[in-house]
Amino acid sequence: MMRKATILTVILAFLMNGCSGGGRLSGFWDNADVTVTEENYTQVQDRFAEFAELLAAKPEAVESINPLFDKLKDNEVDYIIYTQWMEYAFHNYFSPCRNPAIFDAVVERIAADGILSEEEIERLQKLAAQDWFNHTGDPCKLPEGVNAGGPALFLILNLDCRTCQQSLQALSNIHPEAAHIALCYGWSPAPSVPGWEYLKPEGMEEIFELEAAPFWFLTAADGTVEIPYSMEIEPQSFATPETL
């Protein structure tokens, strides 16, 4: 839960402190001090949020990531921090800057630098590959044995997470025309919320970033994606501090 809270904090920074309408990607990092300290953390993060929004609006300028990484190569700690921000900005399912092509380029650059561990590079490469699945209009990519025919609302559900379980009730009444299918992982038994089919297929981790759960998506009658990954859940019926 701590990692998810950190992700949402960074995404909020992109929404509230990002591009103010001006600025250019060319030379964005030329005179910038990219060092991260306790004293300047918020200021530096806000500058990155501005960069992320500018790049998301002009993804063809993706080479503008290189001057930043060139500066970061001499400081492994800063390199890791900015790598996390890149992931939150361009990969995270709910980031307003999410862009698979940009994240592909980011991961390619990170792999070429060789500063992170092989394990961490492999994790990022896996996320980059998953980012190309299940966009609006795509044939739905699902674990083997799960029928993509719709309309169907699929919820990715961690059975060991109270918030995930509460999302079942919160989503029960949306898109009533669709079958409601919970794709589950974890060790706890499935809750007894009516109206849901509970499946626990193999290979979910190859398609979805499971740490992002709970999230849902909707397929049309022909099995294509109608609504891509969404975190939008009716707040009145979702988790409250008293029930967490």
Order of alpha helices (4+ residues) and beta strands (2+ residues): alpha-alpha-alpha-alpha-alpha-alpha-beta-alpha-beta-beta-beta-beta
